[in-house]
């Protein structure tokens, strides 16, 4: 009975460690987005007023 309890505690500690490790890595990840490229159809409203 005691060996099963020890094995269960070890499994819980390993899962906790892996959870903390992956969460820490996820918070360090820096998200980036691609800039929007201007197309021929895009016009600036300020330029429209000049015409």
PDB file of N, CA, C, O and CB in Angstrom:
ATOM      1  N   UNK A   1       0.836  -1.202   0.000  1.00  0.00           N
ATOM      2  CA  UNK A   1       0.000   0.000   0.000  1.00  0.00           C
ATOM      3  C   UNK A   1       0.873   1.255   0.000  1.00  0.00           C
ATOM      4  O   UNK A   1       0.573   2.238  -0.677  1.00  0.00           O
ATOM      5  CB  UNK A   1      -0.947   0.005   1.223  1.00  0.00           C
ATOM      6  N   UNK A   2       1.935   1.200   0.759  1.00  0.00           N
ATOM      7  CA  UNK A   2       2.813   2.370   0.867  1.00  0.00           C
ATOM      8  C   UNK A   2       3.533   2.638  -0.454  1.00  0.00           C
ATOM      9  O   UNK A   2       3.754   3.795  -0.810  1.00  0.00           O
ATOM     10  CB  UNK A   2       3.838   2.169   1.996  1.00  0.00           C
ATOM     11  N   UNK A   3       3.899   1.590  -1.178  1.00  0.00           N
ATOM     12  CA  UNK A   3       4.605   1.795  -2.447  1.00  0.00           C
ATOM     13  C   UNK A   3       3.693   2.438  -3.488  1.00  0.00           C
ATOM     14  O   UNK A   3       4.143   3.260  -4.286  1.00  0.00           O
ATOM     15  CB  UNK A   3       5.148   0.462  -2.977  1.00  0.00           C
ATOM     16  N   UNK A   4       2.430   2.072  -3.483  1.00  0.00           N
ATOM     17  CA  UNK A   4       1.482   2.679  -4.420  1.00  0.00           C
ATOM     18  C   UNK A   4       1.321   4.164  -4.120  1.00  0.00           C
ATOM     19  O   UNK A   4       1.267   4.984  -5.037  1.00  0.00           O
ATOM     20  CB  UNK A   4       0.112   1.967  -4.350  1.00  0.00           C
ATOM     21  N   UNK A   5       1.246   4.509  -2.847  1.00  0.00           N
ATOM     22  CA  UNK A   5       1.121   5.911  -2.446  1.00  0.00           C
ATOM     23  C   UNK A   5       2.351   6.706  -2.883  1.00  0.00           C
ATOM     24  O   UNK A   5       2.213   7.824  -3.378  1.00  0.00           O
ATOM     25  CB  UNK A   5       0.928   6.022  -0.920  1.00  0.00           C
ATOM     26  N   UNK A   6       3.527   6.160  -2.712  1.00  0.00           N
ATOM     27  CA  UNK A   6       4.760   6.843  -3.103  1.00  0.00           C
ATOM     28  C   UNK A   6       4.813   7.018  -4.616  1.00  0.00           C
ATOM     29  O   UNK A   6       5.200   8.080  -5.103  1.00  0.00           O
ATOM     30  CB  UNK A   6       5.995   6.063  -2.612  1.00  0.00           C
ATOM     31  N   UNK A   7       4.431   5.992  -5.359  1.00  0.00           N
ATOM     32  CA  UNK A   7       4.408   6.092  -6.822  1.00  0.00           C
ATOM     33  C   UNK A   7       3.415   7.155  -7.274  1.00  0.00           C
ATOM     34  O   UNK A   7       3.704   7.920  -8.194  1.00  0.00           O
ATOM     35  CB  UNK A   7       4.052   4.733  -7.452  1.00  0.00           C
ATOM     36  N   UNK A   8       2.266   7.209  -6.647  1.00  0.00           N
ATOM     37  CA  UNK A   8       1.259   8.223  -6.992  1.00  0.00           C
ATOM     38  C   UNK A   8       1.763   9.630  -6.713  1.00  0.00           C
ATOM     39  O   UNK A   8       1.537  10.538  -7.512  1.00  0.00           O
ATOM     40  CB  UNK A   8      -0.034   7.976  -6.216  1.00  0.00           C
ATOM     41  N   UNK A   9       2.434   9.817  -5.602  1.00  0.00           N
ATOM     42  CA  UNK A   9       2.974  11.132  -5.251  1.00  0.00           C
ATOM     43  C   UNK A   9       4.056  11.538  -6.253  1.00  0.00           C
ATOM     44  O   UNK A   9       4.123  12.701  -6.650  1.00  0.00           O
ATOM     45  CB  UNK A   9       3.545  11.122  -3.810  1.00  0.00           C
ATOM     46  N   UNK A  10       4.890  10.604  -6.656  1.00  0.00           N
ATOM     47  CA  UNK A  10       5.929  10.898  -7.642  1.00  0.00           C
ATOM     48  C   UNK A  10       5.299  11.297  -8.973  1.00  0.00           C
ATOM     49  O   UNK A  10       5.759  12.240  -9.617  1.00  0.00           O
ATOM     50  CB  UNK A  10       6.859   9.682  -7.833  1.00  0.00           C
ATOM     51  N   UNK A  11       4.260  10.594  -9.385  1.00  0.00           N
ATOM     52  CA  UNK A  11       3.572  10.927 -10.641  1.00  0.00           C
ATOM     53  C   UNK A  11       2.961  12.315 -10.559  1.00  0.00           C
ATOM     54  O   UNK A  11       3.057  13.091 -11.510  1.00  0.00           O
ATOM     55  CB  UNK A  11       2.479   9.885 -10.960  1.00  0.00           C
ATOM     56  N   UNK A  12       2.337  12.636  -9.442  1.00  0.00           N
ATOM     57  CA  UNK A  12       1.731  13.962  -9.272  1.00  0.00           C
ATOM     58  C   UNK A  12       2.803  15.042  -9.334  1.00  0.00           C
ATOM     59  O   UNK A  12       2.587  16.079  -9.962  1.00  0.00           O
ATOM     60  CB  UNK A  12       0.962  14.048  -7.934  1.00  0.00           C
ATOM     61  N   UNK A  13       3.941  14.829  -8.705  1.00  0.00           N
ATOM     62  CA  UNK A  13       5.020  15.821  -8.721  1.00  0.00           C
ATOM     63  C   UNK A  13       5.602  15.997 -10.125  1.00  0.00           C
ATOM     64  O   UNK A  13       5.930  17.116 -10.519  1.00  0.00           O
ATOM     65  CB  UNK A  13       6.129  15.413  -7.744  1.00  0.00           C
ATOM     66  N   UNK A  14       5.731  14.917 -10.875  1.00  0.00           N
ATOM     67  CA  UNK A  14       6.246  15.007 -12.237  1.00  0.00           C
ATOM     68  C   UNK A  14       5.260  15.793 -13.119  1.00  0.00           C
ATOM     69  O   UNK A  14       5.672  16.650 -13.900  1.00  0.00           O
ATOM     70  CB  UNK A  14       6.494  13.587 -12.822  1.00  0.00           C
ATOM     71  N   UNK A  15       3.980  15.502 -12.993  1.00  0.00           N
ATOM     72  CA  UNK A  15       2.970  16.215 -13.781  1.00  0.00           C
ATOM     73  C   UNK A  15       2.956  17.694 -13.402  1.00  0.00           C
ATOM     74  O   UNK A  15       2.845  18.553 -14.277  1.00  0.00           O
ATOM     75  CB  UNK A  15       1.568  15.590 -13.570  1.00  0.00           C
ATOM     76  N   UNK A  16       3.066  18.000 -12.119  1.00  0.00           N
ATOM     77  CA  UNK A  16       3.102  19.389 -11.666  1.00  0.00           C
ATOM     78  C   UNK A  16       4.322  20.112 -12.238  1.00  0.00           C
ATOM     79  O   UNK A  16       4.215  21.246 -12.703  1.00  0.00           O
ATOM     80  CB  UNK A  16       3.116  19.454 -10.128  1.00  0.00           C
ATOM     81  N   UNK A  17       5.471  19.455 -12.201  1.00  0.00           N
ATOM     82  CA  UNK A  17       6.692  20.050 -12.738  1.00  0.00           C
ATOM     83  C   UNK A  17       6.554  20.324 -14.236  1.00  0.00           C
ATOM     84  O   UNK A  17       6.915  21.406 -14.700  1.00  0.00           O
ATOM     85  CB  UNK A  17       7.893  19.131 -12.476  1.00  0.00           C
ATOM     86  N   UNK A  18       6.042  19.369 -14.986  1.00  0.00           N
ATOM     87  CA  UNK A  18       5.880  19.556 -16.428  1.00  0.00           C
ATOM     88  C   UNK A  18       4.861  20.650 -16.740  1.00  0.00           C
ATOM     89  O   UNK A  18       5.031  21.400 -17.701  1.00  0.00           O
ATOM     90  CB  UNK A  18       5.453  18.243 -17.085  1.00  0.00           C
ATOM     91  N   UNK A  19       3.812  20.742 -15.941  1.00  0.00           N
ATOM     92  CA  UNK A  19       2.810  21.801 -16.132  1.00  0.00           C
ATOM     93  C   UNK A  19       3.430  23.175 -15.910  1.00  0.00           C
ATOM     94  O   UNK A  19       3.212  24.096 -16.697  1.00  0.00           O
ATOM     95  CB  UNK A  19       1.616  21.599 -15.176  1.00  0.00           C
ATOM     96  N   UNK A  20       4.198  23.308 -14.839  1.00  0.00           N
ATOM     97  CA  UNK A  20       4.849  24.591 -14.557  1.00  0.00           C
ATOM     98  C   UNK A  20       5.878  24.934 -15.635  1.00  0.00           C
ATOM     99  O   UNK A  20       6.012  26.096 -16.017  1.00  0.00           O
ATOM    100  CB  UNK A  20       5.525  24.557 -13.174  1.00  0.00           C
ATOM    101  N   UNK A  21       6.589  23.948 -16.115  1.00  0.00           N
ATOM    102  CA  UNK A  21       7.585  24.170 -17.157  1.00  0.00           C
ATOM    103  C   UNK A  21       6.938  24.654 -18.455  1.00  0.00           C
ATOM    104  O   UNK A  21       7.410  25.609 -19.071  1.00  0.00           O
ATOM    105  CB  UNK A  21       8.375  22.889 -17.412  1.00  0.00           C
ATOM    106  N   UNK A  22       5.865  23.995 -18.862  1.00  0.00           N
ATOM    107  CA  UNK A  22       5.209  24.391 -20.110  1.00  0.00           C
ATOM    108  C   UNK A  22       4.493  25.740 -19.982  1.00  0.00           C
ATOM    109  O   UNK A  22       4.464  26.518 -20.936  1.00  0.00           O
ATOM    110  CB  UNK A  22       4.211  23.316 -20.538  1.00  0.00           C
ATOM    111  N   UNK A  23       3.926  26.017 -18.825  1.00  0.00           N
ATOM    112  CA  UNK A  23       3.267  27.308 -18.610  1.00  0.00           C
ATOM    113  C   UNK A  23       4.286  28.440 -18.636  1.00  0.00           C
ATOM    114  O   UNK A  23       4.042  29.496 -19.218  1.00  0.00           O
ATOM    115  CB  UNK A  23       2.504  27.311 -17.272  1.00  0.00           C
ATOM    116  N   UNK A  24       5.414  28.211 -18.007  1.00  0.00           N
ATOM    117  CA  UNK A  24       6.473  29.218 -17.998  1.00  0.00           C
ATOM    118  C   UNK A  24       6.982  29.478 -19.412  1.00  0.00           C
ATOM    119  O   UNK A  24       7.224  30.627 -19.783  1.00  0.00           O
ATOM    120  CB  UNK A  24       7.630  28.775 -17.089  1.00  0.00           C
ATOM    121  N   UNK A  25       7.143  28.432 -20.192  1.00  0.00           N
ATOM    122  CA  UNK A  25       7.596  28.583 -21.576  1.00  0.00           C
ATOM    123  C   UNK A  25       6.548  29.317 -22.413  1.00  0.00           C
ATOM    124  O   UNK A  25       6.896  30.118 -23.280  1.00  0.00           O
ATOM    125  CB  UNK A  25       7.903  27.205 -22.196  1.00  0.00           C
ATOM    126  N   UNK A  26       5.281  29.048 -22.161  1.00  0.00           N
ATOM    127  CA  UNK A  26       4.208  29.705 -22.914  1.00  0.00           C
ATOM    128  C   UNK A  26       4.156  31.202 -22.616  1.00  0.00           C
ATOM    129  O   UNK A  26       3.896  31.999 -23.518  1.00  0.00           O
ATOM    130  CB  UNK A  26       2.854  29.059 -22.587  1.00  0.00           C
ATOM    131  N   UNK A  27       4.397  31.592 -21.377  1.00  0.00           N
ATOM    132  CA  UNK A  27       4.375  33.018 -21.045  1.00  0.00           C
ATOM    133  C   UNK A  27       5.571  33.752 -21.635  1.00  0.00           C
ATOM    134  O   UNK A  27       5.487  34.958 -21.868  1.00  0.00           O
ATOM    135  CB  UNK A  27       4.347  33.207 -19.535  1.00  0.00           C
ATOM    136  N   UNK A  28       6.677  33.066 -21.882  1.00  0.00           N
ATOM    137  CA  UNK A  28       7.857  33.709 -22.455  1.00  0.00           C
ATOM    138  C   UNK A  28       7.749  33.873 -23.959  1.00  0.00           C
ATOM    139  O   UNK A  28       8.513  34.643 -24.541  1.00  0.00           O
ATOM    140  CB  UNK A  28       9.094  32.915 -22.121  1.00  0.00           C
ATOM    141  N   UNK A  29       6.820  33.173 -24.611  1.00  0.00           N
ATOM    142  CA  UNK A  29       6.681  33.229 -26.060  1.00  0.00           C
ATOM    143  C   UNK A  29       6.201  34.604 -26.475  1.00  0.00           C
ATOM    144  O   UNK A  29       5.223  35.118 -25.932  1.00  0.00           O
ATOM    145  CB  UNK A  29       5.714  32.145 -26.562  1.00  0.00           C
ATOM    146  N   UNK A  30       6.892  35.206 -27.445  1.00  0.00           N
ATOM    147  CA  UNK A  30       6.515  36.536 -27.918  1.00  0.00           C
ATOM    148  C   UNK A  30       5.737  36.408 -29.217  1.00  0.00           C
ATOM    149  O   UNK A  30       6.263  35.928 -30.221  1.00  0.00           O
ATOM    150  CB  UNK A  30       7.763  37.430 -28.116  1.00  0.00           C
ATOM    151  N   UNK A  31       4.492  36.836 -29.194  1.00  0.00           N
ATOM    152  CA  UNK A  31       3.636  36.755 -30.372  1.00  0.00           C
ATOM    153  C   UNK A  31       3.940  37.919 -31.305  1.00  0.00           C
ATOM    154  O   UNK A  31       4.132  39.053 -30.866  1.00  0.00           O
ATOM    155  CB  UNK A  31       2.143  36.754 -29.970  1.00  0.00           C
ATOM    156  N   UNK A  32       3.979  37.623 -32.578  1.00  0.00           N
ATOM    157  CA  UNK A  32       4.198  38.666 -33.576  1.00  0.00           C
ATOM    158  C   UNK A  32       3.144  38.533 -34.662  1.00  0.00           C
ATOM    159  O   UNK A  32       2.586  37.459 -34.886  1.00  0.00           O
ATOM    160  CB  UNK A  32       5.630  38.579 -34.178  1.00  0.00           C
ATOM    161  N   UNK A  33       2.888  39.645 -35.329  1.00  0.00           N
ATOM    162  CA  UNK A  33       1.952  39.618 -36.442  1.00  0.00           C
ATOM    163  C   UNK A  33       2.649  40.184 -37.664  1.00  0.00           C
ATOM    164  O   UNK A  33       3.558  41.006 -37.542  1.00  0.00           O
ATOM    165  CB  UNK A  33       0.658  40.416 -36.116  1.00  0.00           C
ATOM    166  N   UNK A  34       2.234  39.755 -38.823  1.00  0.00           N
ATOM    167  CA  UNK A  34       2.803  40.267 -40.065  1.00  0.00           C
ATOM    168  C   UNK A  34       2.209  41.639 -40.349  1.00  0.00           C
ATOM    169  O   UNK A  34       1.019  41.862 -40.124  1.00  0.00           O
ATOM    170  CB  UNK A  34       2.539  39.291 -41.248  1.00  0.00           C
ATOM    171  N   UNK A  35       3.036  42.562 -40.846  1.00  0.00           N
ATOM    172  CA  UNK A  35       2.491  43.883 -41.185  1.00  0.00           C
ATOM    173  C   UNK A  35       1.550  43.772 -42.379  1.00  0.00           C
ATOM    174  O   UNK A  35       1.699  42.899 -43.233  1.00  0.00           O
ATOM    175  CB  UNK A  35       3.631  44.886 -41.493  1.00  0.00           C
ATOM    176  N   UNK A  36       0.590  44.669 -42.414  1.00  0.00           N
ATOM    177  CA  UNK A  36      -0.369  44.701 -43.520  1.00  0.00           C
ATOM    178  C   UNK A  36       0.303  45.383 -44.703  1.00  0.00           C
ATOM    179  O   UNK A  36       0.789  46.509 -44.595  1.00  0.00           O
ATOM    180  CB  UNK A  36      -1.694  45.445 -43.116  1.00  0.00           C
ATOM    181  N   UNK A  37       0.323  44.694 -45.820  1.00  0.00           N
ATOM    182  CA  UNK A  37       0.933  45.262 -47.015  1.00  0.00           C
ATOM    183  C   UNK A  37      -0.105  46.080 -47.781  1.00  0.00           C
ATOM    184  O   UNK A  37      -1.259  45.676 -47.922  1.00  0.00           O
ATOM    185  CB  UNK A  37       1.524  44.147 -47.914  1.00  0.00           C
ATOM    186  N   UNK A  38       0.329  47.224 -48.264  1.00  0.00           N
ATOM    187  CA  UNK A  38      -0.564  48.083 -49.028  1.00  0.00           C
ATOM    188  C   UNK A  38      -0.781  47.476 -50.413  1.00  0.00           C
ATOM    189  O   UNK A  38       0.155  46.976 -51.038  1.00  0.00           O
ATOM    190  CB  UNK A  38       0.009  49.525 -49.137  1.00  0.00           C
ATOM    191  N   UNK A  39      -2.018  47.527 -50.877  1.00  0.00           N
ATOM    192  CA  UNK A  39      -2.335  47.030 -52.213  1.00  0.00           C
ATOM    193  C   UNK A  39      -2.730  48.201 -53.104  1.00  0.00           C
ATOM    194  O   UNK A  39      -2.823  49.336 -52.637  1.00  0.00           O
ATOM    195  CB  UNK A  39      -3.471  45.972 -52.159  1.00  0.00           C
ATOM    196  N   UNK A  40      -2.956  47.933 -54.357  1.00  0.00           N
ATOM    197  CA  UNK A  40      -3.330  48.993 -55.295  1.00  0.00           C
ATOM    198  C   UNK A  40      -4.695  49.592 -54.948  1.00  0.00           C
ATOM    199  O   UNK A  40      -4.944  50.761 -55.241  1.00  0.00           O
ATOM    200  CB  UNK A  40      -3.345  48.450 -56.728  1.00  0.00           C
ATOM    201  N   UNK A  41      -5.561  48.824 -54.343  1.00  0.00           N
ATOM    202  CA  UNK A  41      -6.907  49.302 -54.028  1.00  0.00           C
ATOM    203  C   UNK A  41      -6.946  50.150 -52.764  1.00  0.00           C
ATOM    204  O   UNK A  41      -7.908  50.880 -52.529  1.00  0.00           O
ATOM    205  CB  UNK A  41      -7.846  48.131 -53.879  1.00  0.00           C
ATOM    206  N   UNK A  42      -5.889  50.049 -51.944  1.00  0.00           N
ATOM    207  CA  UNK A  42      -5.861  50.837 -50.711  1.00  0.00           C
ATOM    208  C   UNK A  42      -5.544  52.287 -51.040  1.00  0.00           C
ATOM    209  O   UNK A  42      -4.580  52.578 -51.749  1.00  0.00           O
ATOM    210  CB  UNK A  42      -4.823  50.268 -49.710  1.00  0.00           C
ATOM    211  N   UNK A  43      -6.361  53.191 -50.521  1.00  0.00           N
ATOM    212  CA  UNK A  43      -6.104  54.609 -50.714  1.00  0.00           C
ATOM    213  C   UNK A  43      -6.183  55.297 -49.369  1.00  0.00           C
ATOM    214  O   UNK A  43      -6.917  54.883 -48.472  1.00  0.00           O
ATOM    215  CB  UNK A  43      -7.105  55.235 -51.718  1.00  0.00           C
ATOM    216  N   UNK A  44      -5.413  56.347 -49.258  1.00  0.00           N
ATOM    217  CA  UNK A  44      -5.405  57.142 -48.039  1.00  0.00           C
ATOM    218  C   UNK A  44      -6.501  58.202 -48.154  1.00  0.00           C
ATOM    219  O   UNK A  44      -6.527  58.938 -49.140  1.00  0.00           O
ATOM    220  CB  UNK A  44      -4.001  57.798 -47.798  1.00  0.00           C
ATOM    221  N   UNK A  45      -7.401  58.301 -47.183  1.00  0.00           N
ATOM    222  CA  UNK A  45      -8.470  59.318 -47.275  1.00  0.00           C
ATOM    223  C   UNK A  45      -7.921  60.740 -47.409  1.00  0.00           C
ATOM    224  O   UNK A  45      -8.560  61.585 -48.035  1.00  0.00           O
ATOM    225  CB  UNK A  45      -9.370  59.239 -46.044  1.00  0.00           C
ATOM    226  N   UNK A  46      -6.754  61.014 -46.834  1.00  0.00           N
ATOM    227  CA  UNK A  46      -6.180  62.360 -46.947  1.00  0.00           C
ATOM    228  C   UNK A  46      -5.784  62.646 -48.391  1.00  0.00           C
ATOM    229  O   UNK A  46      -5.914  63.779 -48.855  1.00  0.00           O
ATOM    230  CB  UNK A  46      -4.954  62.512 -46.016  1.00  0.00           C
ATOM    231  N   UNK A  47      -5.309  61.644 -49.096  1.00  0.00           N
ATOM    232  CA  UNK A  47      -4.936  61.840 -50.498  1.00  0.00           C
ATOM    233  C   UNK A  47      -6.165  62.021 -51.375  1.00  0.00           C
ATOM    234  O   UNK A  47      -6.110  62.728 -52.381  1.00  0.00           O
ATOM    235  CB  UNK A  47      -4.108  60.660 -50.999  1.00  0.00           C
ATOM    236  N   UNK A  48      -7.277  61.386 -51.002  1.00  0.00           N
ATOM    237  CA  UNK A  48      -8.512  61.519 -51.770  1.00  0.00           C
ATOM    238  C   UNK A  48      -9.005  62.967 -51.737  1.00  0.00           C
ATOM    239  O   UNK A  48      -9.526  63.470 -52.733  1.00  0.00           O
ATOM    240  CB  UNK A  48      -9.599  60.568 -51.220  1.00  0.00           C
ATOM    241  N   UNK A  49      -8.839  63.639 -50.586  1.00  0.00           N
ATOM    242  CA  UNK A  49      -9.312  65.008 -50.438  1.00  0.00           C
ATOM    243  C   UNK A  49      -8.491  65.976 -51.284  1.00  0.00           C
ATOM    244  O   UNK A  49      -9.001  67.014 -51.705  1.00  0.00           O
ATOM    245  CB  UNK A  49      -9.268  65.425 -48.975  1.00  0.00           C
ATOM    246  N   UNK A  50      -7.230  65.649 -51.533  1.00  0.00           N
ATOM    247  CA  UNK A  50      -6.347  66.538 -52.309  1.00  0.00           C
ATOM    248  C   UNK A  50      -6.738  66.557 -53.779  1.00  0.00           C
ATOM    249  O   UNK A  50      -6.466  67.541 -54.466  1.00  0.00           O
ATOM    250  CB  UNK A  50      -4.881  66.100 -52.168  1.00  0.00           C
ATOM    251  N   UNK A  51      -7.362  65.511 -54.277  1.00  0.00           N
ATOM    252  CA  UNK A  51      -7.689  65.417 -55.711  1.00  0.00           C
ATOM    253  C   UNK A  51      -8.835  66.283 -56.106  1.00  0.00           C
ATOM    254  O   UNK A  51      -9.218  66.305 -57.276  1.00  0.00           O
ATOM    255  CB  UNK A  51      -8.001  64.012 -56.083  1.00  0.00           C
TER     256      UNK A  51
END
